[in-house]
Amino acid sequence: MISPEARAERDRLFAARKPENRPLEQSRREWEAEAGLAPLPADVQISDAQAGGVACEWVEMPFAVSDRVFLFFHGGGYRAGSPRTHRLLAANLAQETQMRVLLPDYRLAPEAPFPAGVKDALLVYQWLINQGFGQDRIVVGGDSAGGGLVLSMLLALKAAGAPQPHAAVLLAPWTDLTVSSPSYETLREHDPIITRENLREAGLMYAGRRDPADPLLSPLFAELGGLPPMLIHAGGDEVMLDDSRLFAERAESAGVPVAFKVFEGMWHVFHASGVHIPESRQAISEIGEFVRGLYPA
């Protein structure tokens, strides 16, 4: 059973579904406008930054530990979303993790297909290192495509023999651009947000001339040994559930420490719905516990 608040939000999401064939620019504007209506915590501080040439936003709450940073990449199918669409989620994560959150405004498809986003991610990560943040003081995270981008960045760092961040937090990461797993069909009628067809279109747009099955695009098919510890959350009613489930299984088999949890009855990145929903509040609290546990007093 899900909470009454979650049930009401789920019903709202089903009722608010928009035609998938509307122009991309319109979709982007609508998301930005809707996100702008969400009230933020009164004590949140938001400031601009340039990180290795990539525009970013710092999202900070009082009492954050100044020498630790949560580098978080927004979702949106690699073709939408921005720091502005993710301010509320970032503020809630900052509150619970007690870390400064850095939101990169990485380049999007189709204007800038793969590997532009990965290059931007690496530039921001290296900028943090250059600013004096040791890799053990950096936690990386992302939701949906942002989670996939995190994994692509980690794989690129691994291939280069570069230092990995301390840990990763992945919220329903998109790990398979071929959209081939069973849950895309078995949960089709339960998901109020994502469809296989829309995601396949986004994946092809992002991949450009590359094969969507390329492991750097679809980390599900990569050699995963040597990646840092991970916390992975997924909703039990999202079509992308197997992207998280199968990735978690393969990462664990490769020796990666993985904490994986499915929140039954919940939708894609339900964490972003706000702490007025008990399940979202619980999930964000668990992220805070995981991250704080990385730095015992």
C-alpha positions as CSV (number, residue, x, y, z in Angstrom):
1,M,0.0,0.0,0.0
2,I,1.2,3.5,-0.8
3,S,0.4,6.5,1.2
4,P,-2.7,8.6,0.4
5,E,-0.4,11.5,-0.6
6,A,1.5,9.3,-3.0
7,R,-1.7,7.9,-4.5
8,A,-3.0,11.5,-5.1
9,E,0.3,12.5,-6.8
10,R,0.2,9.3,-8.9
11,D,-3.3,10.2,-10.1
12,R,-2.2,13.7,-10.8
13,L,0.7,12.5,-12.9
14,F,-1.6,10.2,-15.0
15,A,-4.1,13.1,-15.5
16,A,-1.3,15.5,-16.5
17,R,0.3,13.3,-19.1
18,K,0.9,15.4,-22.3
19,P,1.1,14.2,-25.9
20,E,4.5,12.8,-26.7
21,N,4.6,14.3,-30.1
22,R,4.7,17.9,-29.0
23,P,7.9,19.9,-29.9
24,L,10.9,19.4,-27.8
25,E,11.3,23.1,-27.1
26,Q,7.8,23.2,-25.8
27,S,8.4,20.3,-23.5
28,R,11.5,21.9,-22.2
29,R,9.7,25.2,-21.5
30,E,6.8,23.5,-19.8
31,W,9.1,21.6,-17.4
32,E,11.0,24.7,-16.5
33,A,7.8,26.6,-15.9
34,E,6.3,23.8,-13.7
35,A,9.5,23.5,-11.7
36,G,9.6,27.2,-11.1
37,L,6.3,27.0,-9.3
38,A,7.6,24.5,-6.7
39,P,8.4,26.3,-3.4
40,L,11.9,25.9,-2.2
41,P,13.1,25.8,1.5
42,A,13.3,29.3,2.9
43,D,16.9,28.9,3.9
44,V,18.3,27.4,0.6
45,Q,21.1,29.3,-1.1
46,I,21.5,29.1,-4.8
47,S,24.5,30.6,-6.7
48,D,26.0,30.3,-10.1
49,A,29.4,28.7,-10.9
50,Q,31.6,28.0,-13.9
51,A,33.2,24.6,-13.4
52,G,35.7,23.9,-16.1
53,G,33.8,26.0,-18.5
54,V,30.4,24.3,-17.7
55,A,27.7,26.4,-16.2
56,C,26.5,25.1,-12.9
57,E,24.5,25.9,-9.8
58,W,25.5,25.5,-6.2
59,V,22.5,24.5,-4.0
60,E,23.4,24.9,-0.3
61,M,21.6,24.5,3.0
62,P,22.8,25.8,6.4
63,F,25.3,23.6,8.2
64,A,26.7,21.9,5.1
65,V,30.2,20.5,5.5
66,S,32.2,22.9,3.4
67,D,34.9,20.5,2.2
68,R,32.5,17.9,0.7
69,V,30.4,18.1,-2.4
70,F,27.5,16.1,-3.9
71,L,27.9,16.4,-7.7
72,F,24.5,15.7,-9.1
73,F,23.4,15.4,-12.7
74,H,19.8,16.0,-13.7
75,G,17.7,13.7,-15.7
76,G,15.5,14.4,-18.7
77,G,16.4,11.8,-21.3
78,Y,19.6,13.6,-22.3
79,R,17.5,16.2,-24.1
80,A,15.7,18.2,-21.4
81,G,16.1,19.3,-17.9
82,S,18.5,21.7,-16.2
83,P,19.7,22.8,-12.7
84,R,16.4,24.8,-12.5
85,T,14.2,21.8,-13.0
86,H,16.1,20.0,-10.1
87,R,16.5,22.7,-7.5
88,L,13.9,21.3,-5.1
89,L,15.4,17.8,-5.3
90,A,18.9,19.2,-4.9
91,A,17.8,21.3,-1.8
92,N,16.2,18.2,-0.2
93,L,19.3,16.2,-0.9
94,A,21.6,19.0,0.5
95,Q,19.5,19.1,3.6
96,E,19.7,15.3,4.3
97,T,23.3,14.7,3.1
98,Q,24.7,17.9,4.8
99,M,26.7,18.5,1.7
100,R,26.9,21.3,-0.9
101,V,25.2,20.1,-4.1
102,L,26.6,21.1,-7.5
103,L,24.2,20.9,-10.5
104,P,25.9,21.0,-13.9
105,D,24.0,22.4,-16.9
106,Y,25.6,19.9,-19.2
107,R,24.9,20.0,-23.0
108,L,21.9,18.2,-24.3
109,A,20.9,16.4,-27.5
110,P,20.0,16.9,-30.3
111,E,22.1,20.1,-30.3
112,A,25.0,18.3,-28.6
113,P,24.7,14.5,-28.8
114,F,27.1,12.0,-27.2
115,P,29.8,12.4,-26.1
116,A,29.2,16.1,-25.2
117,G,27.5,15.3,-21.9
118,V,30.2,12.9,-20.8
119,K,32.9,15.5,-21.7
120,D,31.1,18.1,-19.6
121,A,30.7,15.7,-16.7
122,L,34.5,15.0,-16.7
123,L,35.3,18.7,-16.9
124,V,33.2,19.5,-13.9
125,Y,34.6,16.6,-11.9
126,Q,38.2,17.6,-12.8
127,W,37.4,21.2,-11.8
128,L,36.3,20.0,-8.4
129,I,39.6,18.1,-8.0
130,N,41.5,21.2,-9.1
131,Q,39.6,23.2,-6.5
132,G,41.1,21.0,-3.8
133,F,38.3,18.5,-3.3
134,G,39.9,15.1,-2.9
135,Q,38.1,12.3,-4.6
136,D,37.2,10.9,-1.2
137,R,35.3,14.2,-0.5
138,I,33.1,13.9,-3.7
139,V,29.9,11.9,-4.0
140,V,28.3,11.8,-7.4
141,G,24.7,11.2,-8.2
142,G,22.0,11.6,-10.8
143,D,18.5,10.7,-11.7
144,S,17.3,8.8,-14.8
145,A,19.5,9.9,-17.7
146,G,21.6,11.8,-15.1
147,G,22.3,8.5,-13.4
148,G,23.3,7.0,-16.7
149,L,25.6,10.0,-17.3
150,V,27.2,9.4,-13.9
151,L,28.0,5.8,-14.8
152,S,29.4,6.9,-18.2
153,M,31.6,9.3,-16.4
154,L,32.8,6.7,-14.0
155,L,33.6,4.3,-16.8
156,A,35.5,7.0,-18.6
157,L,37.5,7.7,-15.4
158,K,38.2,4.0,-15.0
159,A,39.4,3.7,-18.6
160,A,41.8,6.7,-18.1
161,G,43.1,5.3,-14.8
162,A,41.8,8.4,-13.0
163,P,40.6,8.6,-9.4
164,Q,37.1,7.6,-8.8
165,P,34.8,9.6,-6.5
166,H,34.0,8.2,-3.1
167,A,30.5,6.8,-3.9
168,A,27.6,7.1,-6.3
169,V,23.9,7.7,-5.7
170,L,21.7,6.6,-8.6
171,L,17.9,7.4,-8.7
172,A,16.3,5.1,-11.4
173,P,19.4,5.4,-13.7
174,W,18.9,4.9,-17.4
175,T,21.5,2.2,-18.1
176,D,20.2,0.6,-21.3
177,L,19.6,2.9,-24.3
178,T,18.4,-0.1,-26.3
179,V,15.3,-0.2,-24.0
180,S,15.4,-4.0,-24.2
181,S,14.5,-5.2,-20.7
182,P,11.2,-6.9,-19.8
183,S,9.8,-4.2,-17.5
184,Y,9.3,-1.8,-20.4
185,E,6.3,-4.0,-21.4
186,T,5.3,-5.6,-18.1
187,L,4.9,-2.3,-16.3
188,R,3.6,-0.3,-19.3
189,E,0.2,0.3,-17.8
190,H,1.5,1.2,-14.4
191,D,3.9,4.0,-15.3
192,P,2.4,7.5,-15.4
193,I,5.5,9.2,-16.8
194,I,7.7,7.1,-19.2
195,T,6.9,5.1,-22.3
196,R,9.3,2.8,-24.2
197,E,8.7,4.6,-27.5
198,N,9.5,8.0,-26.1
199,L,12.6,6.7,-24.4
200,R,13.8,4.9,-27.5
201,E,13.5,8.2,-29.5
202,A,15.4,10.1,-26.8
203,G,18.1,7.4,-26.8
204,L,18.6,7.5,-30.6
205,M,18.7,11.3,-30.4
206,Y,21.4,11.2,-27.8
207,A,23.4,8.4,-29.4
208,G,23.7,10.2,-32.7
209,R,25.9,8.1,-34.9
210,R,26.9,5.7,-32.1
211,D,25.3,2.3,-31.4
212,P,23.0,2.7,-28.4
213,A,24.4,-0.6,-27.1
214,D,27.9,0.9,-26.8
215,P,28.8,0.4,-23.1
216,L,29.7,4.0,-22.6
217,L,26.1,4.9,-23.7
218,S,24.5,1.9,-22.0
219,P,26.5,1.1,-18.9
220,L,24.4,-2.1,-18.3
221,F,26.6,-3.7,-21.0
222,A,29.9,-2.5,-19.6
223,E,32.6,-4.2,-17.5
224,L,31.7,-2.8,-14.1
225,G,34.6,-4.0,-11.9
226,G,36.4,-1.2,-10.1
227,L,33.5,1.3,-9.8
228,P,32.9,2.9,-6.4
229,P,30.2,1.9,-3.9
230,M,26.6,2.7,-5.0
231,L,23.2,3.3,-3.7
232,I,20.5,2.6,-6.3
233,H,16.8,3.5,-5.9
234,A,14.0,2.6,-8.2
235,G,10.2,2.8,-8.3
236,G,8.3,-0.5,-8.4
237,D,5.9,0.7,-11.0
238,E,8.2,2.3,-13.5
239,V,9.0,0.8,-16.9
240,M,12.7,1.5,-16.3
241,L,12.8,-0.7,-13.2
242,D,14.9,-3.4,-14.9
243,D,17.5,-0.8,-15.9
244,S,18.2,-0.4,-12.2
245,R,17.6,-4.0,-11.2
246,L,19.8,-5.7,-13.8
247,F,22.5,-3.1,-13.4
248,A,22.6,-3.6,-9.7
249,E,22.9,-7.4,-10.2
250,R,25.7,-7.1,-12.7
251,A,27.6,-4.5,-10.7
252,E,27.4,-6.6,-7.6
253,S,28.6,-9.7,-9.5
254,A,31.5,-7.6,-10.7
255,G,32.5,-6.9,-7.0
256,V,31.0,-3.4,-6.7
257,P,29.4,-2.7,-3.3
258,V,25.8,-2.0,-4.1
259,A,22.8,-1.1,-1.9
260,F,19.7,-1.5,-4.1
261,K,16.1,-0.8,-3.1
262,V,12.8,-0.9,-4.9
263,F,10.0,1.3,-3.5
264,E,6.9,-0.6,-4.4
265,G,4.0,1.3,-6.0
266,M,6.2,4.3,-6.8
267,W,6.9,6.0,-10.1
268,H,10.0,7.1,-11.9
269,V,12.2,9.4,-9.7
270,F,9.4,9.9,-7.2
271,H,12.1,11.5,-5.0
272,A,11.5,14.7,-7.0
273,S,7.9,15.0,-5.9
274,G,8.8,16.6,-2.6
275,V,9.0,15.6,1.1
276,H,5.2,16.1,1.6
277,I,5.0,12.6,0.1
278,P,6.1,10.1,2.8
279,E,7.7,7.7,0.4
280,S,9.8,10.5,-1.1
281,R,10.7,11.8,2.3
282,Q,11.8,8.3,3.4
283,A,13.9,7.8,0.2
284,I,15.7,11.1,0.5
285,S,16.3,10.4,4.2
286,E,17.8,7.0,3.3
287,I,20.1,8.8,0.8
288,G,21.2,11.1,3.6
289,E,21.9,8.1,5.9
290,F,24.0,6.4,3.1
291,V,26.0,9.5,2.4
292,R,26.6,10.5,6.0
293,G,27.6,7.0,6.7
294,L,30.5,7.4,4.3
295,Y,32.0,9.9,6.6
296,P,31.8,8.5,10.2
297,A,32.6,11.0,12.9
